[in-house]
């Protein structure tokens, strides 16, 4: 039914979606189990519907998410009470809410608080939005998922997350906002940018440079700390004549078998174990000349589609920036009061350009996304 009535931005086998559902449900329930807190039927049903929506519909675009929300409504699912948004065409769905552990009820996503840096460097600003906040929440839940085979084990199961989205949908920014909160005494961070020139040897060298020997053939990040490896543009490696991306095969081997084989002449053929690593990845939507990734690799990730930001999110992003730049300390009230009009006018022009200046065979570069809007600001 899902494959027939809905459009997935990336193909995902049913068995992978079911695994995603079970992983997220276990991650949401584990906190209650650790506190030995009873999960009432009403709470469990809310968590069940929340996980179902993200596991089965997390790879939908906005229109299909609204359609899936209506489907859940028709089945009398315990959905949040949707409040109408004033002066906005955006429609709220279950994807705009989560189940708050404190109140045990639905709560709408709100952007995290943002403290502007002393010196504003526009290209390096990371401003949280409702979309990035909910992506961070799922990434954190999945990353700290307890090992299901060892219920009492404190070591996380190291499940991984994959953000899929078009240009300018804050995939990389969301990952960086999550990773910037790491305690450097516990978690290290490594970013690897994939390209068509990335080979298995390049990838293995990048990982080996970040680990040290713990035992004879077992390696860990320095100081016995854990490490998060961010694989950006993970779908980029070259596809060979047989349809394989060999760089992604060694990536899968590292995630699946927790290691790879020595390349040095003396120890070639022996397996090098790599421990205490978890992975995050980001990629563009497959199609239109862009590669997909193998299902064998997808099954190791919880995949989320990063939809295009709503007008409310865009206004929030640039409103915060202009709030700092157009400070009452620097400008008179007449200039400061122009701020909301500047934002609305810029977004209106951007949306008009997107609709009217469509790409053609001779003007294939006419793709206007949020990055073009950022350049204007």
Wavefront OBJ file of the C-alpha trace (Angstrom):
o trace
v 0.000 0.000 0.000
v 2.767 2.464 0.900
v 4.752 1.882 -2.296
v 1.591 2.265 -4.387
v 0.032 5.344 -2.759
v 3.094 7.269 -1.561
v 6.341 8.471 -3.088
v 9.557 7.721 -1.213
v 12.481 10.068 -1.873
v 14.731 7.013 -1.577
v 13.811 3.386 -2.043
v 13.835 1.435 1.201
v 12.952 -2.279 1.528
v 10.053 -3.147 3.891
v 12.356 -5.167 6.157
v 14.549 -2.074 6.641
v 11.534 0.080 7.533
v 10.341 -2.501 10.078
v 13.819 -2.611 11.617
v 13.824 1.199 11.817
v 10.448 1.084 13.562
v 11.606 -1.453 16.175
v 14.858 0.416 16.820
v 13.120 3.769 17.350
v 10.396 2.236 19.518
v 12.989 0.530 21.718
v 14.950 3.800 21.929
v 11.818 5.702 23.045
v 10.886 3.056 25.631
v 14.362 2.418 27.032
v 14.340 5.562 29.210
v 11.176 4.402 30.986
v 12.665 0.928 31.497
v 15.878 2.355 32.968
v 13.828 4.375 35.463
v 11.656 1.295 36.125
v 8.658 3.417 35.225
v 5.402 1.821 34.124
v 4.388 2.614 30.546
v 0.623 2.987 30.458
v -1.367 1.828 27.451
v -2.207 5.386 26.334
v 1.463 6.415 26.437
v 2.583 3.274 24.605
v 0.051 3.894 21.834
v 1.347 7.452 21.338
v 4.946 6.242 21.186
v 3.929 3.432 18.823
v 2.221 5.859 16.410
v 5.134 8.328 16.620
v 7.669 5.611 15.725
v 5.414 4.202 13.004
v 5.107 7.635 11.375
v 8.881 8.183 11.252
v 9.820 4.605 10.293
v 7.254 4.245 7.493
v 6.895 7.895 6.495
v 10.199 9.472 7.467
v 11.288 9.340 3.808
v 8.185 11.192 2.562
v 8.086 14.771 1.359
v 5.713 17.265 3.009
v 2.670 16.479 0.830
v 2.889 12.733 1.466
v 3.402 13.343 5.189
v 0.136 15.279 5.262
v -1.524 12.442 3.354
v -0.124 9.836 5.768
v -1.340 11.916 8.729
v -4.872 11.824 7.287
v -4.556 8.049 6.855
v -3.646 7.677 10.538
v -6.607 9.895 11.425
v -8.922 7.574 9.494
v -7.650 4.666 11.619
v -8.458 6.565 14.853
v -4.811 6.674 15.891
v -4.036 8.698 19.063
v -2.706 11.749 17.198
v -1.908 15.186 18.664
v -4.653 17.789 18.731
v -3.651 19.973 15.802
v -3.922 23.690 16.484
v -4.535 26.024 13.504
v -1.566 28.203 12.641
v -2.289 31.885 12.471
v -1.277 33.705 9.283
v 0.405 30.622 7.824
v -0.346 28.151 5.070
v 1.773 25.428 6.703
v -0.222 22.444 7.897
v 0.718 20.704 11.134
v 0.993 16.921 11.143
v 2.226 14.255 13.530
v 5.737 15.000 12.216
v 5.591 18.402 13.931
v 5.122 16.755 17.351
v 6.839 14.335 19.712
v 5.869 12.580 22.936
v 7.278 14.518 25.880
v 8.693 12.167 28.543
v 7.785 14.598 31.332
v 4.135 15.247 30.496
v 3.628 11.976 28.568
v 1.627 13.890 25.989
v 2.178 15.356 22.541
v 4.321 18.475 22.319
v 5.057 20.570 19.239
v 8.649 21.005 18.122
v 10.089 24.394 18.922
v 13.546 25.608 17.844
v 16.229 25.439 20.487
v 17.458 28.685 21.975
v 20.236 30.336 19.989
v 22.901 32.599 21.434
v 24.539 34.684 18.671
v 28.344 34.639 18.616
v 30.268 37.798 19.407
v 31.448 37.995 15.817
v 28.970 36.948 13.129
v 30.458 34.884 10.293
v 27.474 34.187 8.082
v 28.867 31.063 6.377
v 29.544 29.411 9.746
v 26.254 30.197 11.490
v 24.264 27.193 12.715
v 20.789 28.350 13.698
v 18.415 25.688 15.063
v 14.947 25.345 13.556
v 12.032 23.035 14.330
v 13.218 20.723 11.508
v 16.800 20.505 12.766
v 15.630 20.079 16.372
v 13.427 17.071 15.570
v 16.196 15.533 13.424
v 18.649 15.961 16.318
v 16.152 14.309 18.681
v 15.859 11.182 16.517
v 19.625 11.042 15.900
v 20.246 11.206 19.657
v 17.632 8.547 20.407
v 19.077 6.191 17.817
v 22.728 6.871 18.741
v 22.105 6.117 22.434
v 19.975 3.052 21.748
v 20.799 0.308 24.300
v 21.932 -3.025 22.889
v 18.731 -5.099 22.598
v 20.696 -8.304 23.138
v 21.929 -7.129 26.529
v 19.110 -5.304 28.295
v 21.178 -4.396 31.352
v 24.230 -3.350 29.395
v 24.998 0.387 29.698
v 27.052 0.548 26.499
v 24.908 2.017 23.670
v 24.079 -0.131 20.678
v 25.634 2.486 18.349
v 22.833 2.662 15.812
v 23.435 5.093 12.982
v 21.371 7.796 11.273
v 21.228 8.907 7.633
v 19.837 12.296 6.586
v 18.532 12.451 3.012
v 17.508 15.710 1.362
v 17.905 18.172 -1.471
v 20.438 21.011 -1.521
v 19.940 23.538 1.251
v 17.763 21.382 3.523
v 20.219 21.649 6.453
v 21.408 18.021 6.430
v 24.994 18.877 7.275
v 23.991 21.730 9.586
v 21.709 19.439 11.618
v 24.501 16.895 12.034
v 27.001 19.581 13.014
v 24.603 21.099 15.581
v 24.214 17.652 17.146
v 27.955 16.935 17.136
v 28.891 20.364 18.511
v 27.240 19.326 21.792
v 29.618 16.410 22.354
v 31.716 16.316 25.502
v 35.291 16.139 24.082
v 36.321 14.068 27.093
v 33.920 11.311 26.019
v 33.210 11.654 22.297
v 35.499 12.552 19.402
v 34.340 13.647 15.959
v 35.611 12.905 12.460
v 34.109 14.217 9.218
v 34.802 12.474 5.905
v 33.559 14.094 2.682
v 32.894 11.505 0.017
v 33.339 12.258 -3.689
v 33.548 10.339 -6.961
v 37.301 10.091 -6.365
v 37.024 8.510 -2.890
v 38.461 4.970 -2.978
v 38.361 2.165 -0.389
v 42.041 2.827 0.294
v 41.374 6.551 0.973
v 38.529 5.683 3.333
v 40.502 3.046 5.232
v 43.475 5.398 5.587
v 41.183 8.139 6.987
v 39.822 5.781 9.658
v 43.193 4.244 10.534
v 44.639 7.726 11.105
v 42.087 8.284 13.912
v 42.636 5.111 15.983
v 45.321 3.628 18.185
v 46.197 0.095 19.196
v 44.368 -1.307 22.219
v 45.302 -4.975 21.853
v 47.227 -6.948 19.243
v 44.718 -6.426 16.422
v 42.074 -4.295 18.132
v 42.037 -0.521 17.767
v 39.990 2.279 19.366
v 39.913 6.082 19.155
v 42.627 7.806 21.262
v 42.286 7.579 25.028
v 39.640 4.876 24.814
v 37.039 7.522 23.923
v 34.156 6.943 21.552
v 34.070 8.547 18.106
v 31.293 9.682 15.780
v 32.232 9.552 12.101
v 30.173 11.771 9.800
v 30.073 10.566 6.184
v 28.991 13.560 4.099
v 27.696 12.985 0.530
v 27.853 9.244 1.193
v 26.230 8.409 -2.174
v 28.971 10.102 -4.232
v 31.562 7.296 -4.753
v 31.996 6.033 -8.313
v 29.713 3.229 -9.530
v 31.669 0.591 -11.457
v 30.600 -1.481 -14.492
v 28.900 -4.056 -12.252
v 26.789 -1.432 -10.491
v 28.813 -1.548 -7.268
v 30.228 1.302 -5.212
v 33.254 -0.457 -3.788
v 33.999 2.399 -1.381
v 30.588 1.860 0.209
v 31.306 -1.869 0.544
v 34.290 -1.245 2.815
v 32.174 1.342 4.666
v 29.525 -1.330 5.207
v 32.201 -3.800 6.323
v 33.471 -1.365 8.953
v 29.953 -0.720 10.293
v 28.793 -4.337 10.079
v 31.900 -6.259 11.127
v 33.483 -3.452 13.192
v 36.747 -3.448 11.289
v 38.567 -4.276 8.073
v 41.727 -6.058 6.984
v 45.320 -4.897 7.371
v 46.910 -3.515 4.213
v 50.511 -3.633 5.433
v 52.703 -6.301 3.833
v 53.578 -8.054 7.113
v 50.016 -8.423 8.400
v 48.033 -8.494 5.177
v 45.024 -10.814 5.489
v 44.561 -10.353 9.251
v 41.438 -8.595 10.481
v 41.844 -5.227 12.205
v 39.049 -4.669 14.741
v 37.802 -1.085 15.196
v 35.745 -0.459 18.346
v 33.779 2.403 19.917
v 32.630 4.031 16.679
v 29.220 5.182 15.533
v 28.274 6.749 12.217
v 26.167 9.553 10.813
v 25.687 10.138 7.101
v 24.072 12.600 4.699
v 23.242 12.381 1.009
v 21.166 14.008 -1.728
v 17.966 12.489 -3.066
v 18.798 9.683 -5.518
v 17.826 10.242 -9.145
v 18.480 12.969 -11.680
v 22.055 11.763 -12.121
v 22.650 11.248 -8.375
v 23.539 7.811 -7.033
v 21.561 5.723 -4.578
v 23.312 3.591 -1.963
v 23.014 -0.218 -1.620
v 20.232 -1.648 0.536
v 22.903 -3.614 2.408
v 24.272 -0.299 3.669
v 20.857 1.318 4.252
v 19.899 -1.384 6.733
v 22.519 -0.084 9.163
v 20.964 3.408 9.294
v 17.781 5.083 10.444
v 16.918 7.180 7.387
v 15.200 10.581 7.627
v 14.190 12.860 4.778
v 14.981 16.521 5.448
v 12.123 18.389 3.812
v 12.411 21.897 2.406
v 12.072 24.423 5.252
v 8.668 26.023 5.717
v 8.195 29.780 5.435
v 7.945 29.948 9.220
v 11.339 28.208 9.557
v 12.938 30.511 6.982
v 11.570 33.587 8.733
v 12.905 32.218 12.019
v 16.411 31.677 10.603
v 16.903 35.057 8.960
v 14.832 36.877 11.542
v 17.321 35.851 14.205
v 20.266 36.961 12.069
v 18.769 40.358 11.252
v 17.761 40.760 14.880
v 21.458 40.757 15.726
v 22.592 42.839 12.747
v 19.801 45.423 13.061
v 20.383 46.052 16.726
v 18.665 49.047 18.383
v 22.109 49.959 19.701
v 23.345 50.521 16.138
v 20.290 51.852 14.298
v 17.333 54.095 14.982
v 13.814 52.581 15.409
v 12.829 53.421 11.815
v 15.589 51.167 10.436
v 15.027 48.434 13.027
v 11.314 48.291 12.201
v 12.156 47.561 8.544
v 13.486 44.142 9.531
v 10.284 42.066 9.090
v 9.500 43.797 5.779
v 12.971 42.980 4.435
v 12.518 39.314 5.328
v 9.043 39.040 3.806
v 10.059 40.869 0.608
v 13.183 38.744 0.103
v 11.296 35.461 0.629
v 8.510 36.598 -1.739
v 11.004 37.399 -4.521
v 12.814 34.086 -3.923
v 9.565 32.106 -4.175
v 8.554 33.979 -7.353
v 11.937 33.238 -8.943
v 11.629 29.537 -8.054
v 8.223 29.334 -9.761
v 8.951 31.396 -12.874
v 12.623 30.741 -13.679
v 12.443 26.976 -14.110
v 15.419 24.925 -15.341
v 15.602 24.154 -19.075
v 18.110 22.136 -21.133
v 20.014 25.355 -21.887
v 19.567 26.810 -18.388
v 19.941 23.683 -16.263
v 21.568 25.761 -13.505
v 18.220 27.443 -12.739
v 17.734 25.594 -9.471
v 16.911 28.092 -6.750
v 17.007 26.586 -3.259
v 17.562 28.028 0.186
v 21.280 28.461 -0.518
v 20.453 31.184 -3.033
v 18.282 32.840 -0.401
v 21.190 32.663 2.049
v 23.478 34.371 -0.474
v 21.082 37.322 -0.677
v 21.151 37.789 3.089
l 1 2 3 4 5 6 7 8 9 10 11 12 13 14 15 16 17 18 19 20 21 22 23 24 25 26 27 28 29 30 31 32 33 34 35 36 37 38 39 40 41 42 43 44 45 46 47 48 49 50 51 52 53 54 55 56 57 58 59 60 61 62 63 64 65 66 67 68 69 70 71 72 73 74 75 76 77 78 79 80 81 82 83 84 85 86 87 88 89 90 91 92 93 94 95 96 97 98 99 100 101 102 103 104 105 106 107 108 109 110 111 112 113 114 115 116 117 118 119 120 121 122 123 124 125 126 127 128 129 130 131 132 133 134 135 136 137 138 139 140 141 142 143 144 145 146 147 148 149 150 151 152 153 154 155 156 157 158 159 160 161 162 163 164 165 166 167 168 169 170 171 172 173 174 175 176 177 178 179 180 181 182 183 184 185 186 187 188 189 190 191 192 193 194 195 196 197 198 199 200 201 202 203 204 205 206 207 208 209 210 211 212 213 214 215 216 217 218 219 220 221 222 223 224 225 226 227 228 229 230 231 232 233 234 235 236 237 238 239 240 241 242 243 244 245 246 247 248 249 250 251 252 253 254 255 256 257 258 259 260 261 262 263 264 265 266 267 268 269 270 271 272 273 274 275 276 277 278 279 280 281 282 283 284 285 286 287 288 289 290 291 292 293 294 295 296 297 298 299 300 301 302 303 304 305 306 307 308 309 310 311 312 313 314 315 316 317 318 319 320 321 322 323 324 325 326 327 328 329 330 331 332 333 334 335 336 337 338 339 340 341 342 343 344 345 346 347 348 349 350 351 352 353 354 355 356 357 358 359 360 361 362 363 364 365 366 367 368 369 370 371 372 373 374 375 376 377
